[in-house]
Amino acid sequence: MLSYLFILLPALGRLAYAASMAPSAVAAQYNLATSTVLSWPTATLTSNDTQAHLVRTWGLNKEHIQDGPDNLQFVNDPFPTSQPAGTSGSSSSGPVLQVTYNEGSFSHDTGGAQFYALWNTSDGSQFNSMMVSYELAFDSGFDWVKGGKLPGLRGGLNSTGCSGGNKATGLDCFSARLMWRKDGEGEIYAYIPTPNNLCSEKSIICNSDFGVSIERGSFTFASGQWTRVTLLVQLNNPPDIANGYMALYFNDVLAVSQSKLQIRAADSVAANGFYFSTFFGGSDTSWATPVTTHTYFRNVQLWGSNLASNMSGSQVSESPSSYKSSATLILTLLAIVTLTDLNDFITPSQACIKPVEQKDAPKSQEKEAGAASTEIMIDSTGTYYEVSADSLSATKDSSKSNTKLAQAQISLNDCLACSGCITSAESVLITLQSHTEVLNFLASNAEAPASQRKIPVVSISPQSLASLAASLSSTSCIDKRVTSRQVLRRLNVFFKEVLGFGHAFDTTFARELALKEHVKEFLERKKKAEEEGEGAEGQLPMLASACPGWICYAEKAHSEMLPFIAKTKSPQQVMGTLVKSYLGSRWGKTPDGVYHVTVMPCYDKKLEASRKDFYDEIYATRDVDCVITTGELEMMIREKGWNLSVPVPGELEPSNTSEELPELLQHPGTSSGSYLQSIIEHIERTWEGPVKVSAKMIRNTDYEEYTITEDKEDGKVLFKGAKCYGFRNLQNIVRKVGRERGVRTGVGAAGRMRRTAVAKKGDADKKYDYVEVMACPGGCVNGGGQLKGTKDEEEYKRNWEESGVKWGNKELTRRVEEAYWEDELWTKKGQSRPEQAIAVVMELLGESALRTEYRAVESEVVGLAVKW
């Protein structure tokens, strides 16, 4: 009867039954039929041999000790005559595992040890319940300080999350360890979700930044003697039945019993093994041990079962954020399209042409058979109305008697699939891609349960920094120029202290990775072209791929150019991979546990971030969650009342070592990324012999040719490339590449044609090997999302808010260009790139993480059929 009560009434909290239950009896009670005993040496070992023994026999995750391997050693038992009080069946005559906590240490980075011993079923099923039992002892006179961690259990596919402040969502991991607190008080310390007001229970202490304390003080450790602890974890039935259970037996007496837990929200999360994690702390020096001290462990045994929980439990009332209904997700993806000044328009879709306002009443005319009974009219305010054809001539004010039409909404994918309207796409304003969305997320994230919070990260482009710096330097209250470095340091404070971002980076390290991969891809293409001959399909010239406006144009209007476009990701998307995959894993987060915002100089980057190619199907998240422009960031700064002109401490320091990535890496070449320059630089550095680089302006400074020749009489041409900015120049480049490479090019959406080889004979001129393409005149520093001047290109004053014109005047572009190169530290000769860090990260990410694909977007719109 007593055992039956233990099963059905664990929610009663700490039970006062004095009956003793050995671990084997507890295992039998909960049907834990599978067991294993961790291997122990028969004699003491050195620290190195201890590490080898643990790796070889304990099944360690990734086959290494994560932290503190030198703090582990099998030694003689310091308390050979001691036995756990009141226990039965305990015996030990061999060495014990000693853990050293060095003086001043706290956290697993500075003292103690941490590793994960995996244990799986033999039949391929997963453990839904697991129990670990071990004996431990603390040095005599052990100073408990504020507390520390002791081993327990963990599970899930994420082997580094659910600890160290990385909150549990229930989707990828859980952990349950023990803790000692001040004066030796004990508790279960778990990283699990906390739905259904779990934190309001008296037995639970929640911490918004760390784990959950269960039944603190329900048992007490003593120093100088052996104690046996047995921890049981029964997982709940996923995804939303809170019938999980945790129990702790202290010297074989039940001390903690906590039911109705949601430990997991996905059946992929199973109990996977022994989590050996012990250290002082805590995350600061107030937890540090004042002296070097030790704990000791012996008799470690595990039990498990693949049976599902049969306990009762309520349904979870709060689901992880990834469980949003599809209807909600669709609604949030809806976007509003607005037409602005189509300054650089190529071919508009007929559906995108705004009707001409009709101010005079239409003449009465006989209705044709089969004609529609209503028509669409627009009034002087630009509002659309459905007007009855019969009453059209009877009223002058259609807005009073007819139906007002709602503004049309389309998703971003609808926009990308249209292919009828090609500009630089900067008139596409997406609800999900706005500064308002960023502020809304930060507010909701701060208020969300700790287990569901994401790490917010912001990355800002150097062109955006230059735009802000130029704006500050031009104001009358600034007596000297402000550099991009100063702006970045000030924004770091704004992002973290005002908005609540966890990390802030610039994108120059990502650009360095993109440049390295870009050069690598060019060399691969060049080698293939040399092996297969001049007519090798789709190899050279390689066209830059960093500008999403150009990519959008090519996919919709010139699909015959796609084979020539580099597959290397842009710096924004490389940064997305860095943040979500590389840095996210270092922070113990899966990609969906990080919210990544970028600040970019043009609206096209919003389109790029929303491409399907940059969406992680496994974690249902994008590499870049939201893109805001420089102008939108400036608007946020004003709305928050932040003064960017005020210096902050340390803004003139040469480098910022507080973040994980190098900042503001310098480069030669252009302010749009220097893709052409990186290839020129590589050829200059690797060619056997001296070379000469010459440049020639073709139409203007936005269209220039660069040639590398051997620096000798009649030296051969080694390389020919071009820099091409702005759509007008871009169309000339498309036609030139088509002629040179035997590709018949289409003319916008009206004339897309099949790729046909019509190679010219006898053309002695060196053809282009590479073209750096950017959609914006003046390049990225003149992007449509940059801060605007007061005049347009023709020096006329403009109301930018009303007209929506995308580019400022040439003087403003010149000042932003100057600000881009202004930093003395940036342009200092001899400053080296972090080549080793770049190489390491590139190897870790792999080529597939740095490249993408393109595809033609077909259209049913025939440009010649558009009526004007």
ZAMARGU-4260 file (C-alpha; in steps of 0.2 Angstrom, whole numbers, plus 5000, padded with zeros to 4 digits):
<rodrens>
0) 5000/5000/5000 | 5014/5012/5004 | 5022/5009/4987 | 5006/5012/4979 | 5004/5029/4988
5) 5022/5034/4983 | 5016/5031/4964 | 5000/5040/4965 | 5003/5054/4978 | 5021/5061/4974
10) 5013/5079/4973 | 5011/5079/4992 | 5029/5086/4992 | 5042/5081/5004 | 5035/5065/5012
15) 5039/5061/5030 | 5040/5042/5029 | 5055/5036/5037 | 5055/5019/5028 | 5072/5016/5019
20) 5072/5011/5001 | 5088/5006/4992 | 5091/5012/4975 | 5087/4994/4968 | 5070/4995/4977
25) 5066/5012/4969 | 5071/5005/4952 | 5059/4990/4954 | 5045/5002/4960 | 5046/5012/4944
30) 5049/4998/4932 | 5067/5003/4928 | 5072/4986/4922 | 5088/4991/4913 | 5104/4996/4923
35) 5122/4999/4922 | 5137/5002/4934 | 5150/5014/4928 | 5167/5007/4927 | 5179/5010/4942
40) 5198/5006/4942 | 5205/4994/4954 | 5220/5006/4959 | 5223/5024/4960 | 5227/5033/4944
45) 5236/5049/4939 | 5226/5063/4932 | 5230/5059/4914 | 5226/5041/4917 | 5210/5046/4925
50) 5205/5056/4910 | 5209/5041/4899 | 5199/5029/4909 | 5184/5040/4909 | 5184/5043/4891
55) 5187/5025/4887 | 5174/5017/4899 | 5161/5030/4903 | 5155/5034/4885 | 5158/5052/4886
60) 5149/5064/4874 | 5161/5069/4860 | 5174/5058/4868 | 5182/5071/4879 | 5180/5079/4896
65) 5171/5096/4893 | 5179/5106/4908 | 5192/5103/4921 | 5200/5087/4916 | 5215/5091/4926
70) 5204/5092/4942 | 5199/5074/4941 | 5209/5059/4949 | 5206/5042/4956 | 5213/5042/4974
75) 5212/5032/4990 | 5197/5034/5000 | 5199/5048/5012 | 5185/5041/5023 | 5187/5022/5022
80) 5177/5019/5038 | 5162/5030/5034 | 5146/5023/5027 | 5131/5033/5021 | 5120/5034/5036
85) 5105/5022/5037 | 5109/5014/5020 | 5110/4996/5016 | 5120/4987/5003 | 5133/5000/5001
90) 5151/4994/5000 | 5167/5001/4993 | 5185/4995/4995 | 5194/5003/4980 | 5199/5021/4974
95) 5187/5035/4973 | 5185/5049/4960 | 5192/5065/4968 | 5187/5082/4961 | 5197/5098/4965
100) 5190/5115/4966 | 5205/5127/4966 | 5206/5142/4977 | 5195/5157/4970 | 5187/5146/4957
105) 5168/5147/4953 | 5159/5140/4938 | 5164/5125/4928 | 5176/5136/4918 | 5188/5139/4933
110) 5186/5124/4944 | 5178/5107/4947 | 5174/5097/4932 | 5160/5094/4919 | 5156/5081/4906
115) 5142/5071/4899 | 5142/5052/4900 | 5129/5045/4887 | 5119/5029/4890 | 5108/5022/4877
120) 5096/5007/4876 | 5102/4992/4867 | 5087/4990/4856 | 5087/5007/4849 | 5072/5014/4859
125) 5074/5029/4870 | 5074/5030/4889 | 5058/5040/4895 | 5064/5037/4914 | 5081/5037/4921
130) 5088/5036/4938 | 5106/5039/4945 | 5113/5034/4962 | 5130/5038/4968 | 5139/5041/4985
135) 5149/5057/4988 | 5159/5065/5002 | 5165/5083/5005 | 5182/5087/5013 | 5181/5089/5032
140) 5177/5107/5036 | 5171/5110/5019 | 5166/5128/5016 | 5149/5129/5007 | 5150/5147/5003
145) 5134/5151/4993 | 5133/5134/4985 | 5138/5123/4970 | 5132/5110/4958 | 5133/5091/4959
150) 5130/5078/4946 | 5113/5073/4939 | 5105/5068/4923 | 5101/5076/4906 | 5094/5073/4889
155) 5089/5079/4872 | 5098/5082/4856 | 5106/5098/4862 | 5121/5092/4873 | 5127/5109/4878
160) 5110/5119/4882 | 5099/5119/4897 | 5113/5124/4909 | 5124/5140/4912 | 5109/5152/4909
165) 5103/5143/4893 | 5085/5141/4897 | 5075/5126/4893 | 5061/5127/4880 | 5057/5108/4881
170) 5061/5106/4863 | 5079/5101/4863 | 5085/5097/4881 | 5083/5096/4899 | 5095/5094/4914
175) 5092/5089/4932 | 5107/5091/4944 | 5109/5093/4963 | 5115/5108/4972 | 5122/5112/4989
180) 5118/5129/4996 | 5124/5139/5011 | 5127/5127/5026 | 5125/5112/5016 | 5106/5113/5012
185) 5102/5103/4997 | 5090/5103/4982 | 5086/5097/4964 | 5092/5110/4952 | 5083/5108/4935
190) 5083/5117/4918 | 5065/5113/4913 | 5050/5123/4906 | 5039/5131/4920 | 5021/5131/4913
195) 5005/5131/4922 | 5011/5143/4936 | 5024/5131/4942 | 5034/5145/4949 | 5020/5149/4961
200) 5021/5133/4971 | 5029/5134/4988 | 5041/5120/4983 | 5048/5129/4968 | 5060/5144/4967
205) 5062/5151/4949 | 5076/5161/4943 | 5073/5171/4927 | 5091/5169/4921 | 5095/5152/4927
210) 5088/5135/4933 | 5073/5130/4944 | 5076/5125/4962 | 5065/5111/4968 | 5062/5108/4987
215) 5077/5118/4993 | 5083/5113/5011 | 5073/5097/5011 | 5090/5088/5015 | 5107/5093/5021
220) 5124/5088/5016 | 5137/5085/5030 | 5156/5086/5027 | 5169/5073/5031 | 5157/5058/5028
225) 5149/5048/5014 | 5132/5051/5008 | 5121/5042/4995 | 5109/5051/4984 | 5097/5044/4971
230) 5089/5055/4958 | 5074/5049/4948 | 5068/5058/4932 | 5052/5052/4924 | 5048/5062/4908
235) 5031/5068/4904 | 5021/5063/4889 | 5025/5076/4875 | 5021/5088/4869 | 5009/5096/4882
240) 5004/5084/4896 | 5013/5090/4912 | 5014/5072/4920 | 5033/5072/4923 | 5041/5068/4939
245) 5057/5070/4949 | 5062/5063/4966 | 5077/5063/4977 | 5082/5050/4989 | 5094/5056/5002
250) 5103/5041/5011 | 5089/5030/5004 | 5075/5041/5012 | 5063/5051/5000 | 5067/5069/5002
255) 5060/5077/4986 | 5045/5072/4977 | 5039/5084/4963 | 5025/5079/4951 | 5015/5087/4937
260) 5031/5094/4928 | 5033/5097/4909 | 5051/5092/4906 | 5049/5091/4887 | 5038/5097/4873
265) 5044/5085/4860 | 5046/5067/4859 | 5064/5069/4852 | 5069/5074/4870 | 5074/5058/4879
270) 5084/5054/4895 | 5102/5051/4888 | 5114/5049/4902 | 5124/5055/4917 | 5128/5073/4919
275) 5144/5074/4929 | 5144/5093/4933 | 5151/5100/4949 | 5158/5116/4954 | 5156/5131/4965
280) 5143/5143/4958 | 5135/5153/4953 | 5142/5165/4940 | 5152/5178/4950 | 5166/5178/4963
285) 5154/5179/4977 | 5152/5160/4975 | 5171/5156/4974 | 5179/5144/4986 | 5191/5153/4998
290) 5203/5138/4998 | 5207/5123/4987 | 5195/5109/4992 | 5188/5093/4986 | 5173/5081/4984
295) 5174/5062/4981 | 5163/5051/4972 | 5160/5032/4971 | 5147/5018/4967 | 5139/5027/4952
300) 5124/5017/4945 | 5111/5020/4932 | 5094/5013/4929 | 5082/5016/4914 | 5065/5012/4906
305) 5057/5016/4889 | 5040/5015/4897 | 5029/5031/4895 | 5024/5040/4911 | 5007/5033/4918
310) 5005/5047/4930 | 4991/5060/4929 | 4994/5078/4924 | 4986/5093/4917 | 4987/5100/4900
315) 5000/5113/4897 | 4992/5130/4895 | 5007/5138/4888 | 5017/5131/4873 | 5034/5135/4866
320) 5035/5149/4854 | 5038/5138/4839 | 5020/5130/4842 | 5011/5146/4835 | 4997/5142/4824
325) 4999/5142/4806 | 4986/5155/4804 | 4995/5166/4816 | 5011/5164/4807 | 5003/5168/4790
330) 4995/5184/4797 | 5012/5190/4804 | 5020/5187/4787 | 5008/5198/4777 | 5016/5213/4770
335) 5010/5229/4762 | 5017/5235/4746 | 5019/5253/4743 | 5024/5262/4727 | 5036/5276/4729
340) 5047/5286/4716 | 5052/5272/4703 | 5068/5281/4700 | 5078/5266/4693 | 5063/5256/4686
345) 5066/5243/4674 | 5049/5235/4669 | 5033/5237/4679 | 5019/5225/4681 | 5003/5230/4674
350) 4995/5226/4691 | 5007/5238/4699 | 5002/5253/4689 | 4992/5266/4700 | 4976/5271/4691
355) 4976/5289/4685 | 4964/5300/4696 | 4949/5305/4687 | 4942/5322/4692 | 4929/5325/4679
360) 4913/5315/4679 | 4913/5302/4666 | 4901/5303/4651 | 4886/5292/4651 | 4888/5278/4639
365) 4879/5262/4635 | 4884/5247/4645 | 4891/5233/4635 | 4884/5216/4636 | 4894/5206/4649
370) 4902/5221/4656 | 4905/5222/4675 | 4892/5230/4686 | 4905/5239/4696 | 4921/5249/4693
375) 4936/5254/4703 | 4938/5273/4706 | 4951/5283/4716 | 4947/5299/4724 | 4959/5314/4728
380) 4966/5306/4743 | 4971/5290/4734 | 4958/5279/4742 | 4950/5266/4731 | 4931/5263/4730
385) 4920/5250/4721 | 4908/5260/4712 | 4891/5255/4704 | 4892/5257/4685 | 4874/5263/4686
390) 4877/5276/4699 | 4894/5281/4693 | 4887/5297/4683 | 4874/5300/4697 | 4886/5305/4710
395) 4902/5316/4711 | 4908/5310/4727 | 4909/5291/4726 | 4917/5290/4744 | 4900/5294/4751
400) 4889/5281/4742 | 4900/5267/4737 | 4911/5253/4745 | 4928/5258/4752 | 4941/5245/4747
405) 4954/5238/4760 | 4972/5240/4756 | 4979/5225/4747 | 4991/5214/4757 | 5004/5202/4750
410) 5017/5191/4757 | 5035/5193/4753 | 5035/5177/4744 | 5021/5183/4733 | 5032/5198/4729
415) 5047/5188/4724 | 5036/5177/4713 | 5028/5191/4704 | 5042/5195/4692 | 5032/5209/4684
420) 5040/5223/4693 | 5058/5225/4694 | 5066/5240/4703 | 5079/5239/4717 | 5064/5232/4727
425) 5066/5245/4740 | 5048/5250/4739 | 5043/5233/4747 | 5040/5237/4765 | 5037/5221/4775
430) 5028/5221/4791 | 5039/5208/4798 | 5054/5218/4793 | 5053/5234/4802 | 5060/5243/4817
435) 5042/5242/4825 | 5043/5223/4824 | 5060/5223/4832 | 5054/5234/4847 | 5038/5223/4848
440) 5049/5207/4849 | 5061/5215/4862 | 5047/5220/4873 | 5038/5203/4872 | 5054/5193/4874
445) 5058/5202/4890 | 5041/5198/4897 | 5041/5180/4891 | 5044/5166/4904 | 5062/5164/4906
450) 5062/5147/4898 | 5055/5154/4882 | 5067/5169/4880 | 5078/5170/4865 | 5095/5179/4864
455) 5093/5195/4854 | 5108/5199/4843 | 5111/5214/4832 | 5123/5216/4818 | 5127/5232/4809
460) 5135/5235/4792 | 5150/5247/4791 | 5140/5257/4777 | 5127/5260/4790 | 5140/5265/4803
465) 5147/5277/4790 | 5130/5285/4786 | 5127/5289/4804 | 5145/5295/4807 | 5143/5307/4792
470) 5127/5313/4799 | 5134/5317/4816 | 5150/5325/4808 | 5139/5337/4798 | 5129/5344/4813
475) 5134/5361/4819 | 5136/5354/4837 | 5150/5343/4833 | 5167/5351/4833 | 5176/5337/4824
480) 5173/5322/4814 | 5165/5306/4822 | 5172/5290/4816 | 5163/5273/4812 | 5172/5266/4827
485) 5165/5279/4839 | 5147/5276/4832 | 5149/5258/4834 | 5154/5260/4853 | 5140/5272/4856
490) 5127/5260/4847 | 5134/5245/4858 | 5128/5255/4873 | 5111/5259/4865 | 5108/5242/4859
495) 5112/5233/4875 | 5107/5246/4889 | 5092/5254/4881 | 5085/5241/4869 | 5090/5225/4878
500) 5100/5216/4865 | 5112/5203/4872 | 5126/5205/4859 | 5130/5218/4846 | 5142/5216/4831
505) 5148/5224/4815 | 5147/5213/4800 | 5165/5215/4794 | 5171/5198/4800 | 5157/5190/4790
510) 5163/5201/4775 | 5180/5194/4777 | 5173/5176/4777 | 5163/5180/4762 | 5178/5188/4753
515) 5189/5172/4756 | 5175/5161/4750 | 5172/5172/4735 | 5191/5171/4730 | 5190/5152/4732
520) 5175/5151/4721 | 5183/5162/4708 | 5198/5151/4707 | 5188/5136/4705 | 5178/5143/4691
525) 5194/5149/4682 | 5202/5132/4684 | 5187/5124/4676 | 5186/5137/4662 | 5205/5133/4658
530) 5202/5115/4658 | 5186/5115/4648 | 5191/5129/4636 | 5185/5147/4634 | 5167/5140/4630
535) 5165/5132/4647 | 5147/5135/4651 | 5143/5147/4666 | 5160/5149/4673 | 5167/5166/4669
540) 5165/5180/4670 | 5160/5177/4688 | 5147/5191/4694 | 5146/5197/4712 | 5132/5190/4722
545) 5132/5202/4737 | 5118/5214/4731 | 5101/5207/4733 | 5094/5220/4721 | 5105/5213/4707
550) 5100/5195/4711 | 5082/5199/4711 | 5083/5207/4694 | 5093/5193/4687 | 5081/5180/4693
555) 5066/5188/4686 | 5073/5197/4670 | 5089/5189/4665 | 5089/5171/4671 | 5102/5167/4657
560) 5115/5177/4669 | 5112/5165/4684 | 5125/5153/4680 | 5138/5167/4680 | 5133/5173/4697
565) 5144/5168/4712 | 5136/5156/4724 | 5145/5164/4739 | 5133/5171/4752 | 5133/5190/4755
570) 5140/5196/4772 | 5123/5198/4779 | 5119/5180/4776 | 5136/5174/4782 | 5133/5184/4797
575) 5117/5175/4799 | 5125/5158/4799 | 5139/5164/4811 | 5126/5171/4824 | 5113/5157/4823
580) 5125/5142/4820 | 5143/5146/4826 | 5140/5158/4840 | 5123/5151/4845 | 5131/5134/4848
585) 5144/5143/4859 | 5130/5151/4869 | 5122/5134/4871 | 5107/5139/4860 | 5100/5131/4844
590) 5096/5142/4830 | 5078/5145/4835 | 5084/5151/4852 | 5093/5167/4844 | 5084/5182/4837
595) 5095/5190/4824 | 5093/5208/4818 | 5104/5216/4805 | 5105/5235/4801 | 5108/5237/4782
600) 5110/5252/4770 | 5096/5246/4758 | 5079/5239/4758 | 5084/5225/4747 | 5092/5216/4762
605) 5074/5213/4768 | 5071/5203/4753 | 5087/5193/4754 | 5084/5189/4772 | 5067/5182/4768
610) 5072/5170/4754 | 5068/5152/4756 | 5086/5148/4754 | 5090/5156/4771 | 5077/5147/4781
615) 5081/5133/4792 | 5067/5120/4790 | 5073/5109/4805 | 5072/5124/4818 | 5059/5134/4808
620) 5069/5150/4809 | 5078/5161/4797 | 5097/5166/4797 | 5092/5184/4799 | 5075/5186/4808
625) 5073/5205/4804 | 5082/5218/4794 | 5081/5237/4797 | 5088/5251/4787 | 5100/5264/4794
630) 5086/5276/4793 | 5075/5265/4803 | 5088/5263/4816 | 5090/5282/4817 | 5071/5283/4819
635) 5073/5271/4834 | 5086/5281/4842 | 5075/5297/4841 | 5060/5288/4848 | 5070/5282/4863
640) 5077/5299/4866 | 5095/5293/4864 | 5108/5306/4859 | 5121/5297/4848 | 5132/5313/4848
645) 5137/5310/4866 | 5153/5300/4868 | 5154/5284/4879 | 5168/5278/4889 | 5181/5268/4879
650) 5175/5273/4862 | 5192/5278/4856 | 5200/5261/4861 | 5208/5252/4847 | 5198/5236/4849
655) 5183/5228/4858 | 5188/5212/4866 | 5171/5210/4875 | 5163/5201/4861 | 5167/5185/4852
660) 5171/5192/4835 | 5184/5204/4829 | 5177/5222/4825 | 5179/5234/4811 | 5191/5224/4801
665) 5200/5235/4787 | 5201/5231/4769 | 5207/5240/4753 | 5196/5243/4738 | 5179/5250/4738
670) 5166/5254/4752 | 5154/5241/4744 | 5164/5226/4750 | 5179/5225/4739 | 5175/5209/4730
675) 5184/5214/4714 | 5199/5221/4725 | 5200/5204/4734 | 5203/5195/4718 | 5215/5208/4712
680) 5225/5207/4728 | 5225/5188/4727 | 5232/5188/4709 | 5245/5201/4714 | 5251/5191/4729
685) 5251/5174/4721 | 5258/5177/4703 | 5275/5172/4700 | 5283/5188/4695 | 5279/5207/4695
690) 5262/5213/4689 | 5254/5229/4684 | 5236/5235/4688 | 5228/5248/4677 | 5211/5256/4678
695) 5200/5264/4665 | 5184/5274/4667 | 5170/5268/4655 | 5155/5279/4657 | 5158/5286/4675
700) 5165/5282/4692 | 5151/5269/4693 | 5158/5259/4678 | 5177/5256/4678 | 5188/5242/4671
705) 5203/5235/4679 | 5216/5225/4670 | 5231/5215/4677 | 5246/5212/4666 | 5263/5205/4668
710) 5275/5220/4671 | 5286/5217/4656 | 5287/5222/4638 | 5272/5213/4629 | 5267/5206/4645
715) 5251/5195/4644 | 5234/5200/4651 | 5231/5190/4667 | 5215/5197/4672 | 5201/5209/4667
720) 5187/5214/4678 | 5175/5228/4681 | 5166/5238/4694 | 5148/5241/4689 | 5136/5251/4700
725) 5118/5257/4696 | 5105/5248/4686 | 5108/5258/4670 | 5126/5252/4670 | 5121/5235/4675
730) 5110/5233/4660 | 5125/5237/4649 | 5136/5224/4658 | 5122/5211/4655 | 5123/5215/4637
735) 5142/5215/4636 | 5143/5198/4645 | 5130/5191/4634 | 5140/5196/4618 | 5157/5190/4625
740) 5151/5173/4631 | 5139/5169/4617 | 5123/5171/4628 | 5108/5179/4620 | 5101/5190/4633
745) 5082/5194/4636 | 5076/5212/4637 | 5067/5213/4654 | 5052/5203/4658 | 5046/5205/4640
750) 5060/5196/4631 | 5068/5183/4642 | 5075/5170/4629 | 5083/5153/4630 | 5102/5153/4632
755) 5109/5151/4615 | 5128/5149/4610 | 5132/5162/4597 | 5151/5164/4601 | 5160/5177/4591
760) 5176/5172/4582 | 5192/5182/4581 | 5189/5193/4596 | 5206/5197/4602 | 5201/5207/4617
765) 5202/5200/4634 | 5185/5196/4640 | 5179/5200/4658 | 5184/5187/4671 | 5175/5196/4685
770) 5162/5210/4688 | 5158/5218/4705 | 5139/5222/4703 | 5129/5233/4714 | 5112/5240/4710
775) 5113/5257/4719 | 5123/5271/4710 | 5138/5275/4721 | 5137/5257/4729 | 5132/5252/4746
780) 5136/5268/4755 | 5122/5276/4744 | 5109/5263/4748 | 5091/5267/4748 | 5090/5264/4767
785) 5104/5276/4772 | 5101/5293/4780 | 5095/5306/4767 | 5101/5323/4762 | 5090/5338/4758
790) 5092/5338/4739 | 5091/5325/4725 | 5103/5321/4712 | 5098/5337/4702 | 5100/5348/4717
795) 5082/5351/4719 | 5075/5351/4737 | 5064/5336/4740 | 5052/5331/4754 | 5059/5313/4757
800) 5045/5308/4768 | 5032/5311/4755 | 5041/5306/4739 | 5050/5291/4745 | 5065/5294/4733
805) 5078/5281/4736 | 5095/5290/4734 | 5102/5306/4741 | 5113/5319/4732 | 5131/5316/4727
810) 5138/5327/4740 | 5130/5317/4754 | 5137/5301/4746 | 5154/5308/4745 | 5153/5312/4764
815) 5147/5295/4768 | 5162/5288/4758 | 5174/5298/4768 | 5167/5293/4784 | 5168/5275/4779
820) 5187/5277/4777 | 5189/5290/4791 | 5195/5279/4805 | 5214/5281/4807 | 5215/5263/4815
825) 5205/5256/4800 | 5216/5263/4787 | 5233/5261/4796 | 5245/5252/4785 | 5251/5235/4790
830) 5236/5231/4800 | 5233/5213/4797 | 5217/5203/4796 | 5214/5189/4809 | 5218/5176/4796
835) 5219/5161/4808 | 5202/5165/4816 | 5195/5167/4798 | 5202/5150/4793 | 5196/5141/4809
840) 5178/5148/4807 | 5178/5144/4788 | 5183/5126/4792 | 5170/5124/4806 | 5156/5131/4795
845) 5161/5122/4779 | 5158/5127/4761 | 5139/5123/4761 | 5136/5136/4775 | 5144/5149/4765
850) 5136/5146/4748 | 5118/5147/4741 | 5108/5144/4725 | 5098/5155/4713 | 5083/5151/4702
855) 5074/5159/4688 | 5057/5167/4693 | 5045/5164/4678 | 5032/5177/4674 | 5016/5176/4664
860) 5017/5195/4662 | 5022/5201/4644 | 5030/5217/4645 | 5025/5223/4628 | 5007/5220/4633
865) 5007/5233/4647 | 4995/5247/4643 | 5000/5265/4646
</rodrens>
